[in-house]
Amino acid sequence: MDRKLTLKLDKEVIEKAKEYASRNKKSLSRIIESYLQSLTSDDPRDNSEEIKISPFVKELSQPTAIPEDFDYKKELGNHYSKKHQ
């Protein structure tokens, strides 16, 4: 059941939010409702339809195999020496 809610917000925030809603073809009410749902939800999967993960972020989350004998200090030193040549 939908009900009316009145909020008092900064004018600039409202304008930016309206522009964001327009660019994303969503109503400001729907965006705020989704945000409040995500804050109050016990299960983060409830709002999975609203969450879109970019391909770049997905790529970063892929597991990588690091050799057991990897010396990060040596590699960092090599990086800095190349950087400051």
Gaussian input, Z-matrix of N, CA and C with variables (Angstrom, degrees):
# hf/3-21g

backbone

0 1
 N
 C     1     B1
 C     2     B2     1     A1
 N     3     B3     2     A2     1     D1
 C     4     B4     3     A3     2     D2
 C     5     B5     4     A4     3     D3
 N     6     B6     5     A5     4     D4
 C     7     B7     6     A6     5     D5
 C     8     B8     7     A7     6     D6
 N     9     B9     8     A8     7     D7
 C    10    B10     9     A9     8     D8
 C    11    B11    10    A10     9     D9
 N    12    B12    11    A11    10    D10
 C    13    B13    12    A12    11    D11
 C    14    B14    13    A13    12    D12
 N    15    B15    14    A14    13    D13
 C    16    B16    15    A15    14    D14
 C    17    B17    16    A16    15    D15
 N    18    B18    17    A17    16    D16
 C    19    B19    18    A18    17    D17
 C    20    B20    19    A19    18    D18
 N    21    B21    20    A20    19    D19
 C    22    B22    21    A21    20    D20
 C    23    B23    22    A22    21    D21
 N    24    B24    23    A23    22    D22
 C    25    B25    24    A24    23    D23
 C    26    B26    25    A25    24    D24
 N    27    B27    26    A26    25    D25
 C    28    B28    27    A27    26    D26
 C    29    B29    28    A28    27    D27
 N    30    B30    29    A29    28    D28
 C    31    B31    30    A30    29    D29
 C    32    B32    31    A31    30    D30
 N    33    B33    32    A32    31    D31
 C    34    B34    33    A33    32    D32
 C    35    B35    34    A34    33    D33
 N    36    B36    35    A35    34    D34
 C    37    B37    36    A36    35    D35
 C    38    B38    37    A37    36    D36
 N    39    B39    38    A38    37    D37
 C    40    B40    39    A39    38    D38
 C    41    B41    40    A40    39    D39
 N    42    B42    41    A41    40    D40
 C    43    B43    42    A42    41    D41
 C    44    B44    43    A43    42    D42
 N    45    B45    44    A44    43    D43
 C    46    B46    45    A45    44    D44
 C    47    B47    46    A46    45    D45
 N    48    B48    47    A47    46    D46
 C    49    B49    48    A48    47    D47
 C    50    B50    49    A49    48    D48
 N    51    B51    50    A50    49    D49
 C    52    B52    51    A51    50    D50
 C    53    B53    52    A52    51    D51
 N    54    B54    53    A53    52    D52
 C    55    B55    54    A54    53    D53
 C    56    B56    55    A55    54    D54
 N    57    B57    56    A56    55    D55
 C    58    B58    57    A57    56    D56
 C    59    B59    58    A58    57    D57
 N    60    B60    59    A59    58    D58
 C    61    B61    60    A60    59    D59
 C    62    B62    61    A61    60    D60
 N    63    B63    62    A62    61    D61
 C    64    B64    63    A63    62    D62
 C    65    B65    64    A64    63    D63
 N    66    B66    65    A65    64    D64
 C    67    B67    66    A66    65    D65
 C    68    B68    67    A67    66    D66
 N    69    B69    68    A68    67    D67
 C    70    B70    69    A69    68    D68
 C    71    B71    70    A70    69    D69
 N    72    B72    71    A71    70    D70
 C    73    B73    72    A72    71    D71
 C    74    B74    73    A73    72    D72
 N    75    B75    74    A74    73    D73
 C    76    B76    75    A75    74    D74
 C    77    B77    76    A76    75    D75
 N    78    B78    77    A77    76    D76
 C    79    B79    78    A78    77    D77
 C    80    B80    79    A79    78    D78
 N    81    B81    80    A80    79    D79
 C    82    B82    81    A81    80    D80
 C    83    B83    82    A82    81    D81
 N    84    B84    83    A83    82    D82
 C    85    B85    84    A84    83    D83
 C    86    B86    85    A85    84    D84
 N    87    B87    86    A86    85    D85
 C    88    B88    87    A87    86    D86
 C    89    B89    88    A88    87    D87
 N    90    B90    89    A89    88    D88
 C    91    B91    90    A90    89    D89
 C    92    B92    91    A91    90    D90
 N    93    B93    92    A92    91    D91
 C    94    B94    93    A93    92    D92
 C    95    B95    94    A94    93    D93
 N    96    B96    95    A95    94    D94
 C    97    B97    96    A96    95    D95
 C    98    B98    97    A97    96    D96
 N    99    B99    98    A98    97    D97
 C   100   B100    99    A99    98    D98
 C   101   B101   100   A100    99    D99
 N   102   B102   101   A101   100   D100
 C   103   B103   102   A102   101   D101
 C   104   B104   103   A103   102   D102
 N   105   B105   104   A104   103   D103
 C   106   B106   105   A105   104   D104
 C   107   B107   106   A106   105   D105
 N   108   B108   107   A107   106   D106
 C   109   B109   108   A108   107   D107
 C   110   B110   109   A109   108   D108
 N   111   B111   110   A110   109   D109
 C   112   B112   111   A111   110   D110
 C   113   B113   112   A112   111   D111
 N   114   B114   113   A113   112   D112
 C   115   B115   114   A114   113   D113
 C   116   B116   115   A115   114   D114
 N   117   B117   116   A116   115   D115
 C   118   B118   117   A117   116   D116
 C   119   B119   118   A118   117   D117
 N   120   B120   119   A119   118   D118
 C   121   B121   120   A120   119   D119
 C   122   B122   121   A121   120   D120
 N   123   B123   122   A122   121   D121
 C   124   B124   123   A123   122   D122
 C   125   B125   124   A124   123   D123
 N   126   B126   125   A125   124   D124
 C   127   B127   126   A126   125   D125
 C   128   B128   127   A127   126   D126
 N   129   B129   128   A128   127   D127
 C   130   B130   129   A129   128   D128
 C   131   B131   130   A130   129   D129
 N   132   B132   131   A131   130   D130
 C   133   B133   132   A132   131   D131
 C   134   B134   133   A133   132   D132
 N   135   B135   134   A134   133   D133
 C   136   B136   135   A135   134   D134
 C   137   B137   136   A136   135   D135
 N   138   B138   137   A137   136   D136
 C   139   B139   138   A138   137   D137
 C   140   B140   139   A139   138   D138
 N   141   B141   140   A140   139   D139
 C   142   B142   141   A141   140   D140
 C   143   B143   142   A142   141   D141
 N   144   B144   143   A143   142   D142
 C   145   B145   144   A144   143   D143
 C   146   B146   145   A145   144   D144
 N   147   B147   146   A146   145   D145
 C   148   B148   147   A147   146   D146
 C   149   B149   148   A148   147   D147
 N   150   B150   149   A149   148   D148
 C   151   B151   150   A150   149   D149
 C   152   B152   151   A151   150   D150
 N   153   B153   152   A152   151   D151
 C   154   B154   153   A153   152   D152
 C   155   B155   154   A154   153   D153
 N   156   B156   155   A155   154   D154
 C   157   B157   156   A156   155   D155
 C   158   B158   157   A157   156   D156
 N   159   B159   158   A158   157   D157
 C   160   B160   159   A159   158   D158
 C   161   B161   160   A160   159   D159
 N   162   B162   161   A161   160   D160
 C   163   B163   162   A162   161   D161
 C   164   B164   163   A163   162   D162
 N   165   B165   164   A164   163   D163
 C   166   B166   165   A165   164   D164
 C   167   B167   166   A166   165   D165
 N   168   B168   167   A167   166   D166
 C   169   B169   168   A168   167   D167
 C   170   B170   169   A169   168   D168
 N   171   B171   170   A170   169   D169
 C   172   B172   171   A171   170   D170
 C   173   B173   172   A172   171   D171
 N   174   B174   173   A173   172   D172
 C   175   B175   174   A174   173   D173
 C   176   B176   175   A175   174   D174
 N   177   B177   176   A176   175   D175
 C   178   B178   177   A177   176   D176
 C   179   B179   178   A178   177   D177
 N   180   B180   179   A179   178   D178
 C   181   B181   180   A180   179   D179
 C   182   B182   181   A181   180   D180
 N   183   B183   182   A182   181   D181
 C   184   B184   183   A183   182   D182
 C   185   B185   184   A184   183   D183
 N   186   B186   185   A185   184   D184
 C   187   B187   186   A186   185   D185
 C   188   B188   187   A187   186   D186
 N   189   B189   188   A188   187   D187
 C   190   B190   189   A189   188   D188
 C   191   B191   190   A190   189   D189
 N   192   B192   191   A191   190   D190
 C   193   B193   192   A192   191   D191
 C   194   B194   193   A193   192   D192
 N   195   B195   194   A194   193   D193
 C   196   B196   195   A195   194   D194
 C   197   B197   196   A196   195   D195
 N   198   B198   197   A197   196   D196
 C   199   B199   198   A198   197   D197
 C   200   B200   199   A199   198   D198
 N   201   B201   200   A200   199   D199
 C   202   B202   201   A201   200   D200
 C   203   B203   202   A202   201   D201
 N   204   B204   203   A203   202   D202
 C   205   B205   204   A204   203   D203
 C   206   B206   205   A205   204   D204
 N   207   B207   206   A206   205   D205
 C   208   B208   207   A207   206   D206
 C   209   B209   208   A208   207   D207
 N   210   B210   209   A209   208   D208
 C   211   B211   210   A210   209   D209
 C   212   B212   211   A211   210   D210
 N   213   B213   212   A212   211   D211
 C   214   B214   213   A213   212   D212
 C   215   B215   214   A214   213   D213
 N   216   B216   215   A215   214   D214
 C   217   B217   216   A216   215   D215
 C   218   B218   217   A217   216   D216
 N   219   B219   218   A218   217   D217
 C   220   B220   219   A219   218   D218
 C   221   B221   220   A220   219   D219
 N   222   B222   221   A221   220   D220
 C   223   B223   222   A222   221   D221
 C   224   B224   223   A223   222   D222
 N   225   B225   224   A224   223   D223
 C   226   B226   225   A225   224   D224
 C   227   B227   226   A226   225   D225
 N   228   B228   227   A227   226   D226
 C   229   B229   228   A228   227   D227
 C   230   B230   229   A229   228   D228
 N   231   B231   230   A230   229   D229
 C   232   B232   231   A231   230   D230
 C   233   B233   232   A232   231   D231
 N   234   B234   233   A233   232   D232
 C   235   B235   234   A234   233   D233
 C   236   B236   235   A235   234   D234
 N   237   B237   236   A236   235   D235
 C   238   B238   237   A237   236   D236
 C   239   B239   238   A238   237   D237
 N   240   B240   239   A239   238   D238
 C   241   B241   240   A240   239   D239
 C   242   B242   241   A241   240   D240
 N   243   B243   242   A242   241   D241
 C   244   B244   243   A243   242   D242
 C   245   B245   244   A244   243   D243
 N   246   B246   245   A245   244   D244
 C   247   B247   246   A246   245   D245
 C   248   B248   247   A247   246   D246
 N   249   B249   248   A248   247   D247
 C   250   B250   249   A249   248   D248
 C   251   B251   250   A250   249   D249
 N   252   B252   251   A251   250   D250
 C   253   B253   252   A252   251   D251
 C   254   B254   253   A253   252   D252

   B1=1.4456
   B2=1.5319
   B3=1.2946
   B4=1.4595
   B5=1.5162
   B6=1.3324
   B7=1.4596
   B8=1.5169
   B9=1.2999
   B10=1.4504
   B11=1.5311
   B12=1.3433
   B13=1.4548
   B14=1.5218
   B15=1.3073
   B16=1.4590
   B17=1.5194
   B18=1.3252
   B19=1.4603
   B20=1.5163
   B21=1.3166
   B22=1.4568
   B23=1.5238
   B24=1.3500
   B25=1.4562
   B26=1.5205
   B27=1.3159
   B28=1.4557
   B29=1.5338
   B30=1.3302
   B31=1.4655
   B32=1.5339
   B33=1.3355
   B34=1.4646
   B35=1.5262
   B36=1.3172
   B37=1.4646
   B38=1.5200
   B39=1.3064
   B40=1.4655
   B41=1.5270
   B42=1.3253
   B43=1.4663
   B44=1.5250
   B45=1.3301
   B46=1.4652
   B47=1.5238
   B48=1.3152
   B49=1.4645
   B50=1.5262
   B51=1.3212
   B52=1.4674
   B53=1.5249
   B54=1.3363
   B55=1.4653
   B56=1.5250
   B57=1.3321
   B58=1.4648
   B59=1.5288
   B60=1.3143
   B61=1.4639
   B62=1.5267
   B63=1.3124
   B64=1.4575
   B65=1.5317
   B66=1.3315
   B67=1.4691
   B68=1.5251
   B69=1.3176
   B70=1.4644
   B71=1.5235
   B72=1.3351
   B73=1.4713
   B74=1.5283
   B75=1.3283
   B76=1.4635
   B77=1.5151
   B78=1.3064
   B79=1.4629
   B80=1.5230
   B81=1.3128
   B82=1.4595
   B83=1.5254
   B84=1.3111
   B85=1.4694
   B86=1.5247
   B87=1.3230
   B88=1.4688
   B89=1.5211
   B90=1.3210
   B91=1.4636
   B92=1.5243
   B93=1.3235
   B94=1.4657
   B95=1.5252
   B96=1.3326
   B97=1.4622
   B98=1.5297
   B99=1.3221
   B100=1.4594
   B101=1.5262
   B102=1.3235
   B103=1.4649
   B104=1.5260
   B105=1.3194
   B106=1.4623
   B107=1.5273
   B108=1.3252
   B109=1.4686
   B110=1.5197
   B111=1.3318
   B112=1.4638
   B113=1.5231
   B114=1.3224
   B115=1.4638
   B116=1.5205
   B117=1.3130
   B118=1.4591
   B119=1.5237
   B120=1.3176
   B121=1.4574
   B122=1.5247
   B123=1.3275
   B124=1.4596
   B125=1.5241
   B126=1.3111
   B127=1.4575
   B128=1.5271
   B129=1.3500
   B130=1.4690
   B131=1.5195
   B132=1.3324
   B133=1.4675
   B134=1.5166
   B135=1.3365
   B136=1.4621
   B137=1.5185
   B138=1.3166
   B139=1.4611
   B140=1.5199
   B141=1.3148
   B142=1.4591
   B143=1.5258
   B144=1.3420
   B145=1.4585
   B146=1.5267
   B147=1.3085
   B148=1.4561
   B149=1.5287
   B150=1.3328
   B151=1.4586
   B152=1.5209
   B153=1.3240
   B154=1.4525
   B155=1.5251
   B156=1.3160
   B157=1.4572
   B158=1.5197
   B159=1.3292
   B160=1.4589
   B161=1.5282
   B162=1.3282
   B163=1.4708
   B164=1.5292
   B165=1.3299
   B166=1.4650
   B167=1.5218
   B168=1.3285
   B169=1.4632
   B170=1.5248
   B171=1.3217
   B172=1.4648
   B173=1.5244
   B174=1.3386
   B175=1.4602
   B176=1.5256
   B177=1.3174
   B178=1.4589
   B179=1.5218
   B180=1.3077
   B181=1.4563
   B182=1.5267
   B183=1.3268
   B184=1.4582
   B185=1.5276
   B186=1.3277
   B187=1.4624
   B188=1.5231
   B189=1.3117
   B190=1.4557
   B191=1.5188
   B192=1.3071
   B193=1.4614
   B194=1.5242
   B195=1.3087
   B196=1.4613
   B197=1.5236
   B198=1.3364
   B199=1.4655
   B200=1.5314
   B201=1.3286
   B202=1.4655
   B203=1.5212
   B204=1.3451
   B205=1.4639
   B206=1.5387
   B207=1.3160
   B208=1.4662
   B209=1.5259
   B210=1.3264
   B211=1.4644
   B212=1.5292
   B213=1.3219
   B214=1.4660
   B215=1.5223
   B216=1.3397
   B217=1.4676
   B218=1.5249
   B219=1.3243
   B220=1.4640
   B221=1.5268
   B222=1.3300
   B223=1.4638
   B224=1.5225
   B225=1.3159
   B226=1.4588
   B227=1.5250
   B228=1.3271
   B229=1.4662
   B230=1.5137
   B231=1.3340
   B232=1.4706
   B233=1.5240
   B234=1.3106
   B235=1.4665
   B236=1.5260
   B237=1.3372
   B238=1.4642
   B239=1.5244
   B240=1.3196
   B241=1.4665
   B242=1.5283
   B243=1.3360
   B244=1.4655
   B245=1.5243
   B246=1.3170
   B247=1.4621
   B248=1.5220
   B249=1.3291
   B250=1.4653
   B251=1.5222
   B252=1.3115
   B253=1.4666
   B254=1.4968
   A1=108.09
   A2=116.91
   A3=121.75
   A4=110.40
   A5=114.53
   A6=120.84
   A7=107.89
   A8=116.03
   A9=122.24
   A10=109.48
   A11=115.73
   A12=122.29
   A13=107.97
   A14=116.92
   A15=121.36
   A16=108.63
   A17=115.84
   A18=121.44
   A19=109.98
   A20=116.22
   A21=121.73
   A22=106.79
   A23=115.88
   A24=121.78
   A25=110.38
   A26=115.23
   A27=121.73
   A28=109.79
   A29=116.24
   A30=121.90
   A31=111.53
   A32=117.23
   A33=120.81
   A34=111.23
   A35=116.49
   A36=120.59
   A37=109.89
   A38=116.34
   A39=120.90
   A40=110.50
   A41=116.77
   A42=120.38
   A43=111.29
   A44=116.58
   A45=119.89
   A46=110.64
   A47=116.63
   A48=120.58
   A49=110.95
   A50=117.12
   A51=120.53
   A52=110.89
   A53=116.66
   A54=120.59
   A55=110.42
   A56=116.02
   A57=120.97
   A58=110.58
   A59=116.61
   A60=121.49
   A61=110.46
   A62=116.26
   A63=120.65
   A64=111.05
   A65=116.51
   A66=120.62
   A67=111.76
   A68=116.43
   A69=121.22
   A70=113.31
   A71=115.67
   A72=122.45
   A73=111.91
   A74=115.41
   A75=122.55
   A76=108.38
   A77=115.25
   A78=118.13
   A79=108.82
   A80=115.27
   A81=120.44
   A82=110.02
   A83=116.65
   A84=120.70
   A85=111.11
   A86=116.45
   A87=120.00
   A88=111.03
   A89=117.53
   A90=121.19
   A91=110.42
   A92=116.37
   A93=120.46
   A94=110.26
   A95=117.01
   A96=120.42
   A97=110.73
   A98=116.40
   A99=120.84
   A100=110.97
   A101=115.88
   A102=120.39
   A103=110.86
   A104=116.89
   A105=120.36
   A106=111.11
   A107=116.68
   A108=120.22
   A109=110.64
   A110=116.20
   A111=119.12
   A112=111.61
   A113=117.35
   A114=120.51
   A115=112.15
   A116=116.58
   A117=120.65
   A118=113.75
   A119=117.81
   A120=121.08
   A121=111.30
   A122=115.61
   A123=120.85
   A124=111.03
   A125=116.34
   A126=121.95
   A127=109.05
   A128=118.05
   A129=119.87
   A130=113.69
   A131=117.81
   A132=120.50
   A133=112.30
   A134=117.53
   A135=120.67
   A136=111.97
   A137=117.44
   A138=121.54
   A139=111.67
   A140=117.82
   A141=121.02
   A142=112.25
   A143=118.04
   A144=119.46
   A145=111.40
   A146=117.91
   A147=121.73
   A148=111.89
   A149=117.13
   A150=121.19
   A151=108.91
   A152=115.83
   A153=120.66
   A154=107.66
   A155=115.65
   A156=121.05
   A157=108.13
   A158=115.62
   A159=119.95
   A160=110.01
   A161=117.11
   A162=120.40
   A163=112.23
   A164=117.02
   A165=120.67
   A166=110.83
   A167=117.13
   A168=121.08
   A169=110.06
   A170=117.54
   A171=120.48
   A172=110.71
   A173=115.61
   A174=120.43
   A175=110.85
   A176=116.96
   A177=121.06
   A178=112.11
   A179=117.13
   A180=120.37
   A181=113.35
   A182=117.79
   A183=120.54
   A184=109.86
   A185=117.69
   A186=119.66
   A187=111.11
   A188=115.68
   A189=121.35
   A190=108.43
   A191=115.91
   A192=120.84
   A193=108.96
   A194=115.93
   A195=121.60
   A196=107.21
   A197=116.84
   A198=118.97
   A199=111.51
   A200=116.08
   A201=120.72
   A202=111.81
   A203=117.12
   A204=120.17
   A205=112.22
   A206=117.46
   A207=121.88
   A208=110.15
   A209=116.00
   A210=121.41
   A211=107.79
   A212=115.72
   A213=119.37
   A214=111.91
   A215=117.74
   A216=119.98
   A217=110.42
   A218=116.13
   A219=120.42
   A220=110.07
   A221=116.68
   A222=121.09
   A223=111.85
   A224=116.15
   A225=120.07
   A226=110.26
   A227=116.26
   A228=120.77
   A229=111.55
   A230=117.00
   A231=121.21
   A232=110.77
   A233=115.57
   A234=120.36
   A235=110.79
   A236=116.34
   A237=120.03
   A238=111.79
   A239=117.50
   A240=119.00
   A241=110.70
   A242=117.40
   A243=119.98
   A244=110.93
   A245=115.56
   A246=120.61
   A247=111.79
   A248=116.67
   A249=120.47
   A250=113.18
   A251=118.29
   A252=120.86
   A253=110.91
   D1=124.14
   D2=179.77
   D3=-83.25
   D4=141.68
   D5=176.44
   D6=-135.08
   D7=159.25
   D8=-179.22
   D9=-87.26
   D10=139.94
   D11=178.50
   D12=-133.91
   D13=130.42
   D14=178.21
   D15=-104.83
   D16=128.64
   D17=179.80
   D18=-120.07
   D19=147.18
   D20=175.32
   D21=-109.29
   D22=112.52
   D23=-176.55
   D24=-131.99
   D25=161.67
   D26=176.32
   D27=-61.88
   D28=139.35
   D29=-176.23
   D30=-57.83
   D31=-43.52
   D32=-178.92
   D33=-64.79
   D34=-38.23
   D35=178.43
   D36=-63.01
   D37=-42.45
   D38=179.50
   D39=-62.26
   D40=-45.84
   D41=-179.26
   D42=-62.78
   D43=-44.92
   D44=179.16
   D45=-64.20
   D46=-39.29
   D47=179.34
   D48=-65.08
   D49=-39.66
   D50=177.97
   D51=-64.55
   D52=-41.61
   D53=178.03
   D54=-63.20
   D55=-43.61
   D56=178.31
   D57=-60.12
   D58=-46.26
   D59=-179.95
   D60=-61.17
   D61=-42.21
   D62=-179.79
   D63=-64.50
   D64=-45.27
   D65=179.34
   D66=-61.41
   D67=-35.08
   D68=-176.93
   D69=-95.65
   D70=6.98
   D71=177.32
   D72=52.49
   D73=47.10
   D74=176.86
   D75=-133.37
   D76=155.41
   D77=176.13
   D78=-81.07
   D79=151.20
   D80=178.17
   D81=-62.35
   D82=-36.91
   D83=177.57
   D84=-60.64
   D85=-43.29
   D86=-179.61
   D87=-65.51
   D88=-40.03
   D89=179.20
   D90=-63.27
   D91=-46.08
   D92=-179.44
   D93=-66.14
   D94=-41.38
   D95=178.17
   D96=-60.79
   D97=-43.88
   D98=179.52
   D99=-63.05
   D100=-41.80
   D101=179.15
   D102=-63.17
   D103=-46.38
   D104=179.85
   D105=-64.84
   D106=-36.29
   D107=175.89
   D108=-61.89
   D109=-43.87
   D110=-178.93
   D111=-65.98
   D112=-32.50
   D113=178.20
   D114=-70.16
   D115=-35.76
   D116=-172.92
   D117=-99.82
   D118=-4.30
   D119=-177.25
   D120=-77.58
   D121=138.71
   D122=174.58
   D123=-80.24
   D124=-25.00
   D125=-177.62
   D126=-116.21
   D127=110.61
   D128=-177.72
   D129=-62.79
   D130=-17.43
   D131=179.05
   D132=-74.03
   D133=-12.47
   D134=-179.74
   D135=-59.19
   D136=-31.11
   D137=-176.13
   D138=-111.48
   D139=26.75
   D140=-176.09
   D141=-61.65
   D142=-26.26
   D143=179.74
   D144=-68.65
   D145=-23.52
   D146=-179.14
   D147=-87.58
   D148=-18.00
   D149=-175.99
   D150=-94.75
   D151=122.83
   D152=177.53
   D153=-121.87
   D154=121.97
   D155=-178.88
   D156=-98.47
   D157=128.09
   D158=-177.79
   D159=-69.91
   D160=154.70
   D161=178.28
   D162=-58.32
   D163=-34.29
   D164=179.10
   D165=-61.98
   D166=-45.08
   D167=179.81
   D168=-67.15
   D169=-39.47
   D170=177.23
   D171=-60.00
   D172=-40.52
   D173=179.58
   D174=-63.27
   D175=-38.98
   D176=179.70
   D177=-66.64
   D178=-27.86
   D179=-175.96
   D180=-85.79
   D181=-0.57
   D182=179.30
   D183=-73.67
   D184=136.21
   D185=179.67
   D186=-68.18
   D187=145.01
   D188=177.21
   D189=-126.03
   D190=147.88
   D191=179.54
   D192=-92.01
   D193=121.78
   D194=177.50
   D195=-107.89
   D196=125.56
   D197=-179.59
   D198=-59.44
   D199=147.62
   D200=-178.67
   D201=-63.83
   D202=-29.97
   D203=-177.66
   D204=-93.63
   D205=16.77
   D206=-179.78
   D207=-67.03
   D208=125.11
   D209=-179.46
   D210=-106.19
   D211=96.31
   D212=-175.37
   D213=-67.35
   D214=-30.98
   D215=178.88
   D216=-65.75
   D217=-41.14
   D218=178.20
   D219=-64.34
   D220=-45.74
   D221=179.60
   D222=-63.25
   D223=-39.17
   D224=178.03
   D225=-65.63
   D226=-41.65
   D227=176.17
   D228=-60.31
   D229=-43.56
   D230=177.55
   D231=-61.16
   D232=-42.30
   D233=179.63
   D234=-61.02
   D235=-47.46
   D236=-178.69
   D237=-66.53
   D238=-37.89
   D239=-179.94
   D240=-66.39
   D241=-37.51
   D242=176.52
   D243=-69.13
   D244=-38.72
   D245=-177.40
   D246=-64.84
   D247=-37.16
   D248=-173.28
   D249=-104.77
   D250=26.23
   D251=176.28
   D252=-79.46

